[in-house]
Amino acid sequence: MVLRLLKIPKSTYFDWAHYVESNRHREDNILKALLHDIWQNNYKAYGAPRLRLALANLNLYHGTNRIRRLMQEAGIYSVMSRRSNKPTTTVEYKQRPNLIRHLPEANAWSMDITYLKLSNGQWVYLASVLELQTRKILTPSNKYHDG
């Protein structure tokens, strides 16, 4: 009587009354809870590829696309973002050619200054002169700086 008043077919009611959750749906719910725990325990930084590897460590092998779908359904997302490529410098003029590269007998030197921070907070400046023909360091020098 009630079904007729609500214009609901009997089959709909009986399907609802005798509903049994599928194995896949049950497994998805368990995986969602497990993914959420792994995600929480790893500072919310894991995305689908890392979550897939974490599940594989637990001997649970699932595809990345399934894990992405479950993450979306559970509202799980990585707080990390992809590193963007830094913009490159473009110049309007033609670059100067490397004249030394084609002269193997050229006696050319190259110099570099690098600074390194030590564990005690001091800075060490390392300067070196490289002879390009023999690829040997001619004069290495290092100095401490307390700055």
WOJO-V617182 format. One record per helix or strand of 3 or more residues. SS is the DSSP state (helix for helix, strand for strand). FROM is the first residue (numbers start at 1). TO is the last residue. Records with the same first field share a line. If there is no record, write none. Layout:
# WOJO-V617182
SS->FROM-TO, FROM-TO
This chain:
# WOJO-V617182
helix->2-6, 10-17, 23-41, 48-57, 64-74
strand->109-117, 123-131, 141-145
